[in-house]
Amino acid sequence: MTPHAGPAERSALAARAAAIVTPELVAAYRRDGAVCLRGILQPHEVQRLARGIDANLAAPSPRAIVASRPEDPGFFIEDFCNWQHNADYRDTALATALPEAAALLMQSRSVRLYHDHMLTKEPGTRAPTPWHQDQPYYNIDGMQNISFWIPVDPVPRAATLEFVAGSHRGPWLMPRSFMDQQAKWFPEGALADLPDIEGHRADHEILGWALQPGDLVAFQMLTLHASAGSPTRRRVFSLRYIGDDTRHAPRRWKTSPEFPGLAERLPAGAEMDDPLFPRVLGP
């Protein structure tokens, strides 16, 4: 149990989550692998998160990467794993209704924080986020996992994250680097390549939602997703949580993000019981 929220506060947060994450929404998540939660964060929580993102942008960590090219009229930056050093990120991850919402959608008794990921596209950014699954980049196995994509700026439908409904049921597809499409994770040919979703959009059920601050989209880590560039500023904080069936899956290559030294502390197949992944809910 996180020290940031006592039992009474957790009970109130659970009630808030249950009012938003209805049984119908849970069923849609299981069916489609992605849903939209409206108003899950309160205005003061959005303001706190925006403050944390702005502090991160002012002082990126050594893990930050620029995901746009020099000729792009905008700018796309990402940063990872900063919750331990950014109090606003930490409070968002641990002391809001988000862990309770994650438990309901994952149908998991336990919830651990896996990692955080900041993604900001400045006005006029053309760089898209190409279609991909998240889990093949990671060091975990299991189906009880979830990502929350949380904007603190309004996001129009054209610039939002899109999903291929039902793709969380698999198969795993080859993860490639976004800038040069290199297979730097699984060996070339080990997994099937991604189909041309963008060129055949009519062949897929594609989901996406315009979002206001306080809203988020939730998706399973195998769900195929992508987004376009953004004409306006788009500051997003993504939180990844893991549940009961998640197990450590050390890789022979550098994961994204990487967790240096974890393989020496945590054997393959073990629960993610490590200070890097605090348990927020559950036994």
C-alpha positions in Angstrom: 0.0 0.0 0.0 1.4 3.3 -1.0 2.0 5.8 1.8 0.5 8.6 -0.3 -3.1 7.5 0.3 -4.4 5.9 3.5 -7.3 3.4 3.7 -10.0 6.1 4.0 -8.7 8.0 1.0 -8.2 4.8 -1.0 -11.9 4.0 -0.3 -13.0 7.3 -1.7 -10.7 6.9 -4.7 -12.2 3.4 -5.3 -15.7 4.9 -5.3 -14.7 7.5 -7.8 -13.2 4.9 -10.1 -16.2 2.6 -9.8 -18.5 5.5 -10.8 -16.5 6.0 -14.1 -15.3 2.5 -14.9 -18.7 0.8 -15.3 -19.2 -2.9 -16.0 -20.1 -1.9 -19.6 -16.7 -0.2 -19.9 -14.9 -3.2 -18.4 -16.6 -5.4 -21.0 -15.6 -3.0 -23.8 -12.0 -3.0 -22.6 -12.0 -6.8 -22.6 -13.5 -6.9 -26.1 -11.6 -4.0 -27.8 -8.4 -3.6 -25.8 -9.0 0.2 -25.5 -11.6 2.5 -23.9 -11.9 6.1 -23.0 -12.4 7.3 -19.4 -14.1 10.7 -19.1 -13.2 13.0 -16.2 -11.2 10.5 -14.2 -8.8 13.2 -13.1 -10.1 16.2 -11.3 -9.1 19.8 -12.3 -6.5 20.2 -9.5 -5.1 16.8 -10.4 -4.7 17.8 -14.0 -3.0 21.1 -12.9 -0.6 19.1 -10.8 0.3 16.7 -13.6 0.8 19.6 -16.0 3.2 21.2 -13.5 5.1 17.9 -13.4 5.3 17.7 -17.2 6.5 21.3 -17.5 9.2 20.6 -14.9 10.2 17.5 -16.8 10.4 19.5 -20.1 12.6 22.1 -18.4 15.0 19.4 -17.2 14.8 16.2 -19.2 16.4 13.1 -17.7 19.3 11.2 -19.4 16.6 8.8 -20.7 14.9 11.4 -22.8 14.8 11.0 -26.6 13.8 13.4 -29.4 11.4 11.6 -31.7 11.1 14.2 -34.4 13.6 15.0 -37.2 15.5 18.3 -37.4 13.5 19.5 -40.4 10.2 19.0 -38.5 8.6 22.4 -37.9 7.5 21.2 -34.4 9.3 19.1 -31.8 8.5 15.7 -30.3 10.2 14.7 -27.0 9.7 11.6 -24.8 11.1 10.8 -21.3 10.8 7.8 -19.1 10.8 6.5 -15.5 10.8 9.8 -13.6 8.2 9.2 -10.9 10.8 8.7 -8.2 12.3 12.2 -8.8 9.1 14.1 -9.9 6.6 14.5 -7.0 3.8 15.5 -9.3 4.3 12.4 -11.4 4.5 10.3 -8.2 1.3 11.7 -6.8 -0.6 11.2 -10.1 0.5 7.6 -10.3 -0.1 6.7 -6.6 -2.6 9.0 -5.0 -5.4 9.4 -7.6 -8.2 7.1 -8.7 -6.0 5.8 -11.5 -4.8 2.6 -9.7 -8.3 1.7 -8.8 -9.4 2.3 -12.4 -6.6 0.0 -13.5 -7.6 -2.7 -11.1 -11.2 -2.7 -12.5 -10.2 -2.7 -16.1 -7.5 -5.4 -15.7 -9.7 -7.4 -13.4 -6.8 -7.7 -11.0 -6.6 -7.8 -7.2 -3.1 -6.3 -7.2 -1.8 -3.2 -9.0 1.8 -2.2 -9.3 3.2 0.8 -11.1 5.3 -0.4 -14.0 6.7 2.9 -15.3 5.8 6.5 -16.5 6.4 8.0 -20.0 6.0 11.6 -20.9 5.3 12.4 -24.6 5.0 16.1 -25.7 4.4 17.3 -29.3 4.9 21.0 -29.7 2.7 23.0 -32.1 3.1 22.0 -35.7 4.8 18.7 -35.1 4.5 16.5 -38.2 6.2 13.4 -36.7 3.6 10.6 -36.3 3.8 7.8 -33.8 3.6 4.8 -36.1 1.4 1.8 -35.5 2.9 -0.5 -32.9 2.3 -2.7 -29.8 4.0 -1.7 -26.6 4.5 -5.1 -24.8 7.2 -6.4 -27.2 9.4 -3.5 -26.3 9.1 -4.4 -22.6 10.5 -7.0 -20.1 7.2 -8.5 -19.0 4.9 -11.3 -19.9 1.2 -11.6 -18.9 -2.1 -10.1 -20.0 -3.1 -8.1 -16.9 -1.5 -4.9 -17.8 -2.7 -1.4 -18.8 -1.5 1.9 -20.2 -3.2 5.2 -19.4 -2.6 7.9 -22.0 -3.4 11.2 -20.2 -3.3 14.5 -22.0 -3.2 17.8 -20.0 -4.1 19.8 -23.2 -7.2 19.3 -25.3 -6.6 16.7 -28.0 -8.8 16.9 -31.2 -9.8 13.6 -32.8 -7.3 14.1 -35.7 -4.4 14.2 -33.2 -5.5 11.6 -30.7 -4.2 8.1 -30.1 -5.9 5.5 -32.3 -6.4 1.8 -31.8 -7.2 -1.3 -33.8 -10.0 -2.9 -31.8 -9.4 -6.5 -30.7 -5.7 -6.5 -31.6 -4.7 -7.1 -27.9 -5.6 -10.7 -28.5 -2.4 -11.0 -30.5 -0.3 -12.1 -32.2 2.9 -10.3 -31.0 4.3 -8.3 -33.9 7.9 -7.2 -34.6 8.8 -4.1 -32.6 10.9 -1.6 -34.7 12.6 1.7 -33.9 10.3 4.5 -34.9 12.8 6.7 -36.7 14.6 4.1 -38.9 12.4 1.0 -38.6 15.2 -1.3 -37.4 14.5 -4.5 -35.5 16.6 -3.8 -32.4 14.6 -6.0 -30.0 13.5 -9.5 -31.2 15.8 -10.9 -33.9 14.8 -10.1 -37.5 12.2 -12.7 -38.6 11.4 -13.9 -35.1 8.0 -12.2 -35.1 5.5 -11.4 -37.9 5.8 -7.9 -39.3 3.1 -5.3 -38.8 0.5 -5.2 -41.6 -0.1 -1.9 -43.5 -2.8 -0.6 -41.3 -2.7 3.0 -42.4 -2.9 1.9 -46.1 -5.9 -0.3 -45.4 -7.8 1.5 -42.6 -11.2 0.3 -43.9 -10.1 -3.2 -43.2 -9.9 -2.5 -39.4 -12.2 -1.2 -36.7 -10.2 1.8 -35.6 -11.1 3.5 -32.3 -10.2 7.0 -31.2 -11.6 9.8 -29.1 -11.2 13.6 -28.8 -10.1 14.3 -25.3 -10.3 17.1 -22.8 -8.0 17.5 -19.7 -9.2 15.0 -17.1 -10.0 12.4 -19.7 -7.7 9.5 -20.7 -7.6 6.5 -22.9 -6.8 3.1 -21.4 -5.4 0.2 -23.5 -3.8 -3.2 -23.1 -0.2 -3.3 -23.9 -0.6 -5.5 -27.0 -3.3 -3.3 -28.6 -2.0 -1.8 -31.8 -2.0 2.0 -31.6 -0.7 5.1 -33.4 -1.1 8.8 -33.6 -0.6 11.6 -36.1 1.3 14.8 -35.7 -0.3 17.7 -33.8 -1.1 21.2 -34.9 -1.4 22.4 -31.3 0.7 21.7 -28.2 0.0 18.2 -26.9 1.5 17.3 -23.5 0.7 13.7 -22.5 1.7 11.6 -19.5 1.4 7.9 -19.9 1.2 5.6 -16.9 1.7 1.8 -17.1 0.4 -0.5 -14.5 0.7 -4.3 -14.1 -1.5 -6.8 -12.4 -1.7 -10.3 -10.9 -0.4 -12.4 -13.8 2.5 -10.1 -14.9 5.9 -11.8 -14.6 9.5 -10.7 -15.3 10.7 -11.6 -18.8 14.4 -10.6 -19.0 15.6 -10.0 -22.6 19.0 -10.4 -24.2 18.7 -6.9 -25.6 18.0 -3.4 -24.3 14.3 -3.0 -23.6 12.5 0.4 -23.9 12.6 1.6 -21.2 15.4 -0.4 -19.7 15.8 -1.3 -16.0 19.6 -1.6 -15.4 20.4 -4.3 -12.8 16.9 -5.7 -12.6 17.9 -9.0 -14.1 20.4 -9.6 -11.4 17.8 -9.0 -8.7 14.8 -10.6 -10.2 14.8 -14.0 -11.9 12.8 -14.8 -15.0 9.2 -15.7 -14.3 9.2 -13.9 -10.9 6.6 -11.4 -9.9 7.7 -7.8 -10.4 8.5 -7.5 -6.7 11.1 -4.7 -6.7 11.2 -1.1 -5.4 11.1 0.1 -9.0 7.5 -1.3 -9.2 5.7 -0.2 -6.1 2.5 -2.1 -5.2 -0.3 0.4 -4.9 -3.2 -2.0 -4.4 -3.7 -5.6 -3.3 -2.3 -8.2 -0.9 
